[in-house]
Amino acid sequence: MSSLPVKHNAYLHDLVWGLLRGRKPGRLLDVPSGPGYFAKLAAENGFDAVAAEIDESLHVLPGVSYVKANMGEKLPFPDGSFDYVVSIEGIEHTENSFRFLRECSRVLKSGGLMFLTTPNVSSLQNRLLFLITGSHDNPPGPIRSDLPNLFMSHINLLPFQRLEAFFRFAGFTIEELHPWKLRPVSQVLYYFIYPFARARYARTFKKRYEGKPDEALYRKIFQMYLSKEVLCGEYNIVVARKT
């Protein structure tokens, strides 16, 4: 009997499960699911879980409900099909991350929750590396041409400012933001960079957003930009609600 596929990023699975566990069980979409380890765990705990994965060679776990789905295209589910969508380390592998989030919003019920993780290229350590190398990926380098497909690479890493905007324009409100862990180099840089970043953002806020109808919304967004989760976190782990 062949061995089961590797469970990548197990620590992120654990973190997301910790955020989901205890909520009322409902219909859950795991996309892209890989082998479906998260969907299996959710199903074992009372969720009606569907594992959506384009690579059918990964549809291997007994008892998991699989659907072949391309996260770069329209998801094969009706509007409002799910109470929860989970996407662990997927959005950075798709050509059109904005479209993907709109699709996740479409298949979620009103008030449904999305749990998403992606590398945090907005950490101060990554900003310093980008200054030096011009690359958001770590280690930097060209996308390899010897991989089975392009989408195994980080083809679309998202700075937090873009990720937040994509969520918002896809019809979500970010309710929670977690870092997994804070990077030591970023925490050192934080004490030097934060005062300048805060002053710059404060000037921009006063000029463009203060006194506007959505002032409270934009104040919250600016606070996320300046949070330790964004400036120092290794990952962006987002809990967002469809509004």
N, C-alpha and C positions, 0 to 999 in steps of 0.2 A: 504493500500500500504506500503510495507516494505521500510525502509529508505535506502538511498544509502550508499555504503561502505565509510569508512573514507578516506579522502585525506591525505595520509601521506606526511610529509616533504613539506608542502605547500610553505614554504619559498624557498626551492630549486627549486620547479617548477617556482616560480616567478623569481628567479635569472636566470635560464636557459632561460626562455621566454624572459627576458630582453636582453640576449645575442643573441637570435635568431630573435627577432622582428626587423623588418626593413630590413632583408635580403630578397632577391628575393624568393617568394614562390616556392616550388617544392614538390617533393614526399618525405615524411618523415616517418621514422620508429621509433616508440616509443617502446623500449624493455628493460626490461620487463615493460609492461605498467600498471600493476595492473588494476584498474577499467577503465583506459584510460582517465584520466582527462587532461593530457597534450595533447594527440592526439586530444581530443575534442576541446581544446582551439586553437590548430594549425589549425584544419579544419575550425573553425569559422573565422579564419583570412586568408583564402585563400590557405592553404597548403593541399595537397592531402595526408592525414595522415592515417597510419595503426597502430593499437594497437596490439602488439604481446604479448600474455600472456598465459601461460600454464594452469592456473586455469580458466576454463570456467565459474565457478560460478561468476567470476568478470566481465564477458562480459555483462554489465547491462546498460550502458549509451546509451540512444537513439541517433541515428545518427552517432555512432562511428563504423568504419570498423574494426572488430576484426579478428585476425588469431590466432589459437592455435599454440604456438611455444615454444619449450624447448630451453632456451638459453645455455644449456649444450651440445646441439647437433647441427647438421647442420640446419641453419635457412631455412625455407621453401620458399625461394625467389631466383630467378635467379641472376646471377652475374650482378652487376651494376644496380640494380633496384631502388636505392634511391639517392636523392641529400643530404639528412640529416639523421643521426641516432642520437636519443636521448636515453640515458640510465641513469636514475636517481635512485641511490642507488640500483643497481642491481649486479654489478660485484663481490661484496664481498659475494654474496649468491650463486655463481656458483662454481662447482668443478674445472673447468679448465678455468681460466680467460684469459689465453693466447689464447686458442682456440676461446673463445667468441670474443675477439678483432679481430682475424683473420677472423672470420665470418662476423663481422661488416664491416671490410675492403672489404671483397668479395662482399657484397651486395651493397656497396657504389659505385657510379660512380667515375671516376678519378677526383680528385679535390673536391670531396664531403667532408662535414664536419661532425664530430662526436662531440656531447656534452655529457660529462660523469661526473657524480658526485659519490664520494665514501668517506667514513670517512678517515680523514688524520691521520694515525697512525704514521706519521713521525714528527708530531709536538713535540716540546721539552717537553711539558707537558705529552704527551703520551709516549715519550721515558723514562721519569722519572718513570711513572707508570709501564712501562714494566720492568724497572730495579727492582722495588719493588715487582711486582706481577708475572712477567714472562708471562703476558698475554697482547695481543694487545687490547682486548676488554675492555670496560669501562662501567659498573663495570665488574671486572674479574669474571670468574666462568666457570664451565663445560658447554658444550652444552647440553641443556635440552633434555631429551628423551620423554617428554610428549607433544611435539609439533606435529601438524599434519604431518609435514615432516621436514627433516633435513635442507632444504634450506630456512626455515624461520629465521635461525640463520646466524650470520656472520661467515661462515665457511672458508673464504679465504680473510681476510683483507690484503691489499697490502701496504707495505711501498712504498713511492714515487719512490725510486730508481728502484724498480721492475716494478711499473706501467709505468714509463717512458720507460723502456727497452721493455716492452711488446708492448706498442704503436709503438715504433720505428721498432721492428722486425715484427710487423703486417702490416707495410707499411704506418704508419702515421708520421706526423710531428706536434708536439705540438706548436700551435700558441699563445694560451692564457692560463693563469693559474690564477684561482681566489680562494679565501679562504672562501667565505661567510663572516666570521668574524674572527678576530684575537683573540686568547685565551689570557686572561690577564696573567695567570701563565707563559705561553710560552713567552710572551713579556718580563717579568721580567728575565726569564732564558736566553733569547736571548742575553742580554748584557754581560752575563758571559760566555756563551758557544760559541757565534759567533766567537770571535777572535781565539779560539783554533780550531774550525771546519774549519775556513778559512785557517789557517796555514797548517793544515793537508791536506786539499784538494789541496792547492797550491803546496805542496811538491809532492803529487801524480801526479798532472797535469804535472808538470815540468818533472818528471821522465818518465811518460808513454805516454803522449799525445802531449806535446809541440814539434813542428816541424814535426808532422805526417801529412799526407794528409788531414785528417778530423779534424785538430786542432780547427777550428772555430766552428764546430758542438759540439765537446766535451767541449769547453769553455762555450758555451751556456747551455749545460746540467749541468755543474758544477755551473753555476750561478743560475739555477733553484734549485739545491740542497740547496744552501745557501740563497735562497730568503725568505723573511718573509712569503710569501704565504705557503711555505713548512714548515718552522721552527715554525711558529706561527698559521697557519690557522686551523680552525676546520674541514673543508672539502677540498678535492681536487676537484675543478670544472675545468675540462679540455676541451678546444676547440682544436680539432686536425683535420688536413686536410690529406686526403688520397693522397699520393704523386704518 
